[in-house]
Amino acid sequence: MPDLSNFSFQQEVDKRRRLSLFPGVNGGPRARSIRRTRTPSPKSTENRSRGYSIFRYSLKGNMVSLDDPLEDAHLVQVIRQCMLSSTDTEYFDLLIPAIKDACVQQREDGLMMALERFAEDKEAEIEQMCNENHQPFVQSVEQVLKVREESMKYTSEILKLNQTIQKSTESLAAKKKALVDSRGTRQNIDEAMQALHSSLEVLAAANRVHELLSEKKHYTALRTLDELHNIHLKEVMHFEVAKIIQSSVPAMKTMIKEAVMTDLNHWLYQIRETSKLLGQVAFDQTELRRERQKERAEKSQYFELFKLNSAVELVLDEREEFDVLNNENVMIDFTPLHECIHIHEALELRDDFRLEYSDVRRQQKELLLPVSVSFREDDISGLAQVLEEIAGFAIIERATMRRTQNFRSASDVEELWTSMCSKTIKIITPAMQEVNNSDTILKIKAILSLFIQTMDTWSYNVDILDAFLLKLFERYSELLKKQFSKDFVEIVQSDDYMPMAITDAEEYAKVINVSWFKDDRDAEEIQYPTVLPFSQMYPLCCIDLRSFLNKYYFFSREYFHHPHKIDETLRVSLDEMLKEQVCKSLHERLTSKYLGQIVQILINLEHFENACSELQILLRDVSASAHAGPVQLEALEMFRNEKKTAEKRIFELVNSKLDDLLEGAEYDWMPDTAEETASPYLLAMTRFLTDIMETTLLGLPNDIKGFVYFDALSHLASEILVSDYPQPPPLF
């Protein structure tokens, strides 16, 4: 162990501090060497005395007093403040100005002396303290040395460890560099994988589009294609595959458009094939509504005021829920159309598609209607099929307009509807002229009425069809007049002009029911066989007249918006037939020379006159107008006139017979004696008049019989007066 008897640790520290603070002050002549021992040595005491002999100073606290008269209190104060500084910064802040001032004033020696004295004083204090605590201090120093040895040892170990760490650090740096390189590679791999993943997503999306097309999911395919174009492709546009797919997007859109148009064309073909069935279902539903309305009218007369498709009828029929487009017979799915609209809208081609669809429907309309129809053998099935197909077509058009927005305009639909109606009328009109049976016209009217009411339910304008019904009615009226005119002529020509014989009560009841005849006899008192005053032609004509009336009003059943037209046409037609076919035919028969036939014609004319009066009342009662005035038939006056003509004809025939009797009469104008009995020719004439009154003229009214007597006697008197007889001799 080194000898520490003369070592002063604090002295060494202070020395180093001075050297660090004052580089110019080193171990020169003025430096003092202080040796520390356990007890003060005489040498140290002598040296201290020598120092005091060179510089005299005294310590009073921290104050330093100099013998040099040039030293002032200011320098001492500055040193004191420097030594009392709490921080190095403050210490230098005070010391540097003091050094500067000393250098400026050339008092460096004084400052150095003051500092050295102050240091020596402090050393003395430290030495004193060390002497007083020498043994603990030595132990402390020894411990410090041991610590230093340990520290050196640890320092060596630390240096070795440092070398080891340095080697490890170099290895770690190499590994880190390798790691950095591997991270770069990994990043490249990740980027490549991400790019590959994105590319696979793009390819998967493209394949998904084709899969959706094969599954008929066109709108989903278009959405997937838009997602591919707007999202996935943007992430990988720097790859060549993305550019290829990007360039194929328009072609894929075209593919989707063509696929959806293919499905739409298939749908259009299906609804074209289904149109007829749809029309049948719609017609059947309208017929059911008619029956329900009739049932309501039978239960309450109030409902007779409301026709089919009226507001009241529609409200009452709401409870009967039935969808013409979706039922057990017909199911029209508009999904292909909606999908096609959505896809074209997404492709910004909605207007083009709307025009294309309109053209297709117009072409289908042209294919729907035939060139002509035929009603041969009274078969109207061809017309029924045409109307059913038109109804189905129009219903789909209206449903399309209601189920889409701004796709099928009302003007386009109405244009198609008007075109179909016009062409239908055009093909019916010539075929209608070939029909010679009024019942066939009624069938045509019935199917047209059903068609009109069905289309009216779907809010179509049916005015053009209503107008056509008037033309159809005119043709119907023409056929009825032709048919009944022929019947009346046959009845008049085939009549026997004899009072009608009735064999039993049943026949009597039938004749009375169809004829406008009131028998004065009680039906229970009549004994059969019996006779009625008119001939068989009268009840037969009455039957035809009633049938004629009924058939006219048959036309207005179910649907006809022109009842006044029927009333007027019926009046004119009926009047014309009574005048032309009945009255004129009877008038032509009045030329007969058979008195019995003329008498029967007169009786028939009288009953026809009564029938005309009853017909006028009936026509007024069944008139469509509640405020219609009395109906006037010109035939009534014509029958009256013809009745007078028949009376005159009877008078002529009776008088003709009387003339025949007068021609063979012989009368003695100059008898010698008066005859007691009547002349033979007068008796013959009397018997003739009596016989015809009891036989041929028996059915005539009494007033006409009286006229016959009066006219016969008047004619007889006139003929006697104008006959050739000898002039009596003059009385004078």
SVG drawing of the C-alpha trace seen along z (x, -y; Angstrom):
<svg xmlns="http://www.w3.org/2000/svg" viewBox="-208 -53 220 81">
<polyline fill="none" stroke="black" stroke-width="0.4" points="0.0,0.0 1.4,-3.5 2.5,-5.7 -0.1,-8.3 1.6,-10.0 2.5,-13.1 -0.5,-13.0 -3.1,-15.7 -6.2,-14.9 -7.8,-18.2 -4.6,-20.0 -4.4,-18.1 -8.0,-19.0 -7.5,-22.6 -4.3,-22.7 -6.0,-21.2 -8.9,-23.7 -6.6,-26.6 -4.8,-25.3 -8.1,-25.0 -9.3,-28.4 -6.0,-30.3 -3.8,-28.7 -1.1,-31.3 -0.7,-30.3 1.2,-27.1 3.8,-25.5 6.3,-28.4 8.4,-30.1 5.3,-31.3 3.7,-27.9 3.7,-26.3 3.9,-22.7 1.7,-21.5 2.5,-18.2 0.0,-16.6 1.0,-14.5 -0.7,-13.2 0.9,-16.0 2.2,-19.4 5.8,-19.4 8.3,-22.1 9.2,-22.5 5.6,-23.3 5.5,-25.7 8.7,-27.4 7.5,-27.7 4.2,-29.2 6.2,-31.7 8.3,-32.5 5.2,-33.2 3.8,-35.4 7.0,-37.3 6.7,-38.0 3.1,-38.8 1.3,-39.9 -2.4,-39.2 -5.1,-38.3 -8.3,-36.5 -11.4,-38.0 -14.2,-35.8 -14.0,-36.0 -12.5,-39.4 -8.9,-39.9 -6.8,-42.9 -3.8,-43.9 -0.8,-45.9 -0.3,-47.4 -2.0,-50.7 -3.0,-50.3 -5.4,-47.5 -8.8,-48.8 -11.9,-47.3 -13.5,-46.9 -11.1,-44.1 -11.6,-42.3 -15.4,-42.6 -15.3,-41.2 -13.3,-38.2 -15.6,-37.6 -18.6,-37.7 -17.0,-35.3 -16.2,-32.8 -19.7,-33.1 -21.3,-32.4 -23.7,-29.5 -23.3,-28.5 -20.6,-28.4 -22.4,-30.9 -22.7,-33.4 -19.1,-32.8 -17.8,-33.5 -20.2,-36.5 -18.5,-38.1 -14.9,-36.9 -14.5,-37.9 -15.4,-41.6 -13.0,-41.6 -10.2,-40.2 -11.0,-42.6 -10.9,-45.6 -7.6,-44.4 -6.1,-44.1 -7.3,-47.5 -6.0,-49.1 -2.8,-47.0 -3.4,-45.5 -3.0,-41.9 -0.4,-41.2 -2.6,-42.5 -5.4,-40.4 -3.2,-37.3 -1.8,-38.0 -5.3,-38.4 -6.4,-35.2 -3.4,-33.3 -3.7,-34.6 -7.3,-33.6 -6.4,-30.1 -3.7,-29.7 -6.0,-30.7 -8.5,-28.2 -5.8,-25.6 -4.9,-26.3 -8.4,-25.8 -8.6,-22.6 -5.3,-21.4 -6.6,-22.2 -9.7,-20.2 -7.7,-17.4 -5.4,-17.3 -8.4,-17.1 -9.9,-14.2 -6.8,-12.6 -7.5,-9.0 -11.0,-8.9 -9.7,-10.8 -7.0,-8.2 -9.5,-5.5 -11.7,-7.3 -8.8,-7.7 -8.0,-4.0 -11.6,-3.2 -11.5,-5.5 -8.4,-3.8 -10.0,-0.5 -13.0,-1.8 -10.6,-3.1 -9.0,0.3 -12.4,1.9 -13.4,-0.9 -10.3,-0.2 -11.2,3.5 -14.7,2.8 -13.4,0.4 -11.3,3.1 -14.2,5.4 -16.4,2.7 -13.8,2.2 -13.8,5.9 -17.6,6.0 -17.5,2.9 -15.4,4.8 -17.7,7.8 -20.7,5.5 -19.0,3.8 -18.4,7.1 -22.0,8.1 -23.1,4.7 -21.2,5.3 -22.9,8.7 -26.2,7.1 -25.6,4.4 -24.9,7.0 -28.1,8.8 -30.0,5.6 -28.8,4.8 -29.9,8.3 -33.2,7.7 -33.6,4.4 -32.9,6.1 -35.3,8.9 -37.9,6.3 -37.5,4.6 -37.9,8.0 -40.9,8.7 -42.4,5.4 -41.9,6.2 -43.5,9.6 -46.4,8.0 -46.9,5.4 -46.8,8.2 -49.3,10.2 -51.5,7.2 -51.3,6.5 -52.0,10.1 -54.9,10.1 -56.3,6.9 -55.8,8.5 -57.6,11.6 -60.4,9.5 -60.7,7.8 -60.7,11.1 -63.2,12.6 -65.5,9.6 -65.2,9.9 -66.0,13.7 -68.8,12.8 -70.4,10.6 -70.4,13.6 -71.8,15.9 -74.6,13.4 -75.4,13.2 -75.7,16.9 -78.0,16.8 -80.2,14.2 -79.3,11.7 -78.7,8.8 -79.1,5.9 -76.8,7.4 -74.3,8.1 -74.4,4.5 -74.0,3.3 -71.0,5.7 -69.6,4.3 -69.9,0.7 -68.2,1.7 -65.4,3.3 -65.0,0.2 -65.3,-2.4 -63.5,-0.8 -61.5,2.3 -59.9,1.3 -58.7,-2.1 -56.5,-0.3 -54.7,1.8 -54.7,-0.4 -50.9,-0.3 -51.2,3.4 -51.6,4.6 -54.4,7.0 -56.4,4.1 -56.1,2.1 -57.3,5.1 -60.3,5.5 -60.9,1.8 -61.0,1.9 -63.5,4.8 -66.0,3.0 -68.0,1.4 -68.2,4.8 -69.4,6.4 -72.1,3.6 -73.2,4.4 -73.3,8.0 -75.6,7.2 -77.8,5.1 -78.1,7.8 -78.8,10.4 -81.6,8.3 -83.0,7.5 -83.1,11.2 -85.1,11.9 -87.4,8.9 -88.0,10.2 -88.9,13.6 -91.2,11.8 -92.8,9.9 -93.4,13.1 -94.9,14.7 -97.3,11.9 -98.3,11.9 -99.2,15.5 -100.9,14.8 -102.9,11.8 -105.8,13.9 -106.1,15.8 -105.8,12.6 -108.6,11.1 -110.8,14.1 -110.2,13.8 -110.9,10.1 -114.2,10.8 -115.2,13.5 -114.6,11.1 -116.7,8.4 -119.5,11.0 -119.3,11.9 -119.6,8.2 -122.7,8.0 -124.2,10.9 -123.4,9.4 -124.9,6.1 -128.1,7.9 -128.4,9.6 -128.1,6.3 -130.7,4.8 -133.1,7.6 -132.7,7.1 -133.2,3.4 -134.6,1.3 -132.4,-1.5 -129.4,0.2 -131.1,0.5 -130.2,-3.2 -126.5,-2.3 -124.8,-0.6 -121.6,1.3 -118.4,-0.8 -120.4,-3.5 -118.9,-4.9 -121.5,-3.1 -120.9,0.2 -117.2,-0.1 -117.4,-0.8 -119.8,2.1 -117.6,4.5 -114.4,3.6 -115.0,6.4 -114.6,8.9 -110.8,8.8 -109.6,10.3 -106.4,9.4 -106.7,10.0 -103.0,10.1 -102.3,12.5 -104.7,15.4 -104.9,19.1 -105.3,18.8 -103.0,15.9 -99.8,14.6 -98.0,11.7 -94.7,11.0 -93.3,7.6 -89.9,8.3 -88.1,8.6 -89.5,5.3 -88.6,3.5 -85.1,5.0 -84.6,3.9 -85.7,0.4 -83.3,0.2 -80.4,1.5 -81.0,-1.0 -81.4,-3.7 -78.1,-2.8 -76.5,-2.8 -78.1,-6.2 -80.1,-4.7 -83.6,-4.9 -84.9,-7.2 -83.5,-5.0 -85.0,-1.9 -88.4,-3.7 -88.5,-4.5 -87.4,-1.0 -90.0,0.6 -92.7,-1.6 -91.7,-0.5 -91.8,3.2 -95.3,2.8 -96.5,1.0 -95.2,3.9 -96.9,6.4 -100.1,4.4 -99.9,4.7 -99.3,8.4 -102.2,8.7 -105.0,7.6 -106.0,9.7 -106.7,8.4 -110.4,9.3 -112.9,11.3 -115.8,13.4 -119.3,14.1 -120.1,17.0 -122.7,19.4 -123.3,16.9 -119.9,17.7 -118.4,14.8 -115.6,16.8 -113.0,15.1 -114.1,11.6 -114.2,12.8 -110.6,14.0 -109.5,10.7 -111.3,8.7 -109.8,10.9 -106.3,10.4 -106.8,6.7 -108.2,6.6 -105.1,8.5 -102.7,6.3 -104.4,3.1 -104.6,4.3 -100.9,5.0 -100.2,1.6 -102.3,-0.1 -100.7,2.0 -97.2,1.1 -98.0,-2.6 -99.3,-2.3 -96.4,-0.2 -93.6,-2.3 -92.8,-6.0 -92.4,-8.1 -91.9,-5.0 -95.1,-4.5 -96.8,-7.8 -100.5,-8.1 -100.5,-9.5 -98.6,-6.5 -101.0,-4.1 -104.1,-5.9 -102.6,-6.1 -102.2,-2.4 -105.7,-1.9 -107.3,-4.2 -105.4,-2.6 -106.6,0.9 -110.2,-0.3 -110.2,-2.0 -108.7,1.1 -111.1,3.4 -114.1,1.3 -112.6,1.3 -112.4,5.1 -115.9,5.6 -117.8,3.1 -117.5,5.0 -118.1,8.3 -121.2,6.9 -122.7,6.0 -122.6,9.6 -124.6,10.7 -128.3,11.4 -129.3,12.6 -130.2,10.1 -129.3,12.6 -125.8,12.6 -125.7,8.8 -126.9,9.2 -124.0,11.6 -121.6,9.1 -123.1,6.4 -122.9,8.6 -119.2,9.4 -118.5,5.7 -120.4,4.6 -118.4,7.0 -115.2,5.7 -116.2,2.0 -117.2,2.5 -114.0,4.4 -111.8,1.7 -113.8,-1.1 -112.8,0.6 -109.2,0.0 -109.9,-3.7 -109.8,-3.5 -111.7,-5.9 -114.5,-3.9 -116.3,-6.8 -115.2,-5.5 -116.7,-2.1 -119.9,-3.7 -120.3,-5.4 -119.7,-2.2 -122.5,-0.6 -124.9,-3.1 -123.8,-1.8 -124.2,1.7 -127.7,0.8 -128.6,-0.7 -127.6,2.6 -129.5,4.5 -132.6,2.4 -132.3,2.8 -132.2,6.6 -135.1,6.6 -137.3,4.6 -136.3,6.9 -137.0,10.0 -140.3,8.9 -141.5,7.4 -141.0,10.7 -142.9,12.4 -145.8,9.9 -146.1,10.4 -146.2,14.2 -148.8,13.9 -151.0,11.6 -150.7,13.8 -151.3,17.1 -154.3,15.9 -157.6,17.6 -159.5,14.4 -161.9,16.4 -162.7,15.9 -160.1,17.7 -161.3,20.9 -160.2,21.8 -160.3,25.4 -159.5,25.1 -158.9,22.7 -155.2,22.9 -155.1,21.8 -157.6,19.1 -155.3,17.8 -152.3,17.7 -154.1,15.8 -155.6,13.3 -152.1,12.8 -150.4,11.9 -153.2,9.9 -154.5,6.6 -158.0,7.9 -160.7,7.6 -163.4,10.3 -166.7,9.2 -167.4,12.8 -166.3,14.3 -163.5,16.8 -165.2,19.3 -168.5,19.2 -166.9,19.7 -167.6,23.1 -165.1,24.7 -164.6,24.8 -165.3,21.2 -164.3,18.4 -162.7,15.0 -163.7,12.1 -160.3,11.6 -158.6,14.0 -155.4,15.8 -153.2,13.1 -154.0,10.7 -152.5,12.7 -149.6,13.8 -148.9,10.1 -149.2,9.2 -146.7,11.9 -144.3,10.5 -144.9,7.0 -144.1,7.9 -141.0,9.8 -140.0,6.9 -140.2,4.6 -138.3,7.0 -135.6,7.6 -135.1,3.8 -134.7,3.5 -132.5,6.6 -129.9,4.5 -129.8,2.1 -129.4,4.8 -126.2,4.7 -124.6,1.8 -125.8,-0.9 -125.5,-4.6 -128.0,-5.7 -131.5,-4.6 -133.2,-7.6 -131.8,-6.4 -133.5,-3.0 -136.8,-4.7 -136.9,-6.8 -135.7,-4.1 -138.2,-1.7 -141.1,-4.1 -140.1,-4.8 -139.5,-1.2 -142.6,0.0 -144.7,-2.6 -143.2,-1.9 -143.8,1.9 -147.4,1.4 -148.1,-1.0 -146.1,0.7 -146.3,4.4 -149.6,4.7 -151.9,1.9 -150.9,1.8 -151.1,5.6 -154.7,5.5 -155.5,2.6 -154.4,4.7 -156.7,7.5 -159.7,5.1 -159.9,5.6 -161.2,9.1 -164.8,9.8 -165.4,12.1 -167.6,10.3 -166.6,12.5 -162.9,11.8 -163.6,8.0 -165.6,8.3 -162.7,10.1 -160.2,7.5 -162.4,4.8 -162.6,6.6 -158.8,7.1 -158.3,3.5 -160.4,2.5 -158.3,4.7 -155.1,3.4 -156.3,-0.1 -156.8,0.8 -153.3,2.5 -151.8,-0.8 -153.3,-2.7 -151.9,-0.1 -148.5,-0.3 -148.4,-4.0 -149.0,-3.7 -146.5,-0.9 -143.8,-2.9 -144.4,-5.8 -144.1,-3.7 -140.8,-2.0 -139.3,-5.2 -135.9,-6.1 -136.9,-9.6 -139.0,-10.1 -140.5,-13.3 -141.3,-11.9 -144.5,-13.1 -147.2,-10.9 -146.0,-8.7 -147.8,-9.1 -147.9,-6.3 -149.0,-7.4 -150.2,-3.8 -153.1,-4.5 -154.7,-7.0 -153.9,-4.8 -155.7,-1.9 -158.7,-4.2 -158.7,-5.3 -158.4,-1.7 -161.2,-0.7 -163.4,-3.3 -162.2,-1.9 -163.2,1.6 -166.6,0.4 -167.1,-1.2 -165.9,2.0 -168.5,3.9 -171.2,1.5 -170.0,1.9 -170.2,5.7 -173.6,5.7 -175.0,3.2 -173.5,5.2 -175.4,8.3 -178.5,6.2 -177.9,5.0 -177.7,8.6 -181.0,9.3 -182.6,6.2 -181.5,7.2 -183.8,10.3 -186.7,8.7 -190.1,8.4 -192.5,5.9 -195.9,5.1 -196.1,1.4 -199.8,1.4 -201.5,4.2 -205.2,4.5 -205.5,5.4 -203.3,4.7 -200.9,7.5 -201.3,8.7 -197.7,10.0 -194.3,8.4 -192.7,8.8 -190.5,11.8 -187.3,9.7 -188.0,7.8 -188.4,11.0 -185.1,12.2 -183.3,9.0 -184.7,9.3 -183.6,12.8 -180.2,11.9 -179.7,9.1 -181.0,11.2 -178.7,14.1 -175.5,12.0 -176.3,10.2 -176.7,13.5 -173.7,15.1 -171.1,13.0 -171.7,9.8 -172.3,11.3 -169.0,10.3 -169.4,6.6 -170.3,4.1 -173.9,3.2 -173.4,-0.3 -171.7,0.9 -174.5,3.4 -177.0,0.5 -174.9,-1.4 -175.1,1.6 -178.9,1.7 -179.2,-2.0 -176.8,-2.0 -178.5,1.1 -182.0,-0.3 -180.7,-3.7 -179.0,-2.0 -182.1,0.1 -184.3,-2.9 -182.0,-4.7 -181.7,-1.8 -185.5,-1.3 -185.9,-5.0 -183.4,-4.9 -184.6,-1.5 -186.5,-1.3 -190.3,-0.9 -193.3,-2.1 -194.5,-5.6 -197.8,-5.6 -200.7,-7.1 -201.5,-10.6 -204.1,-11.1 -206.0,-13.6"/>
</svg>
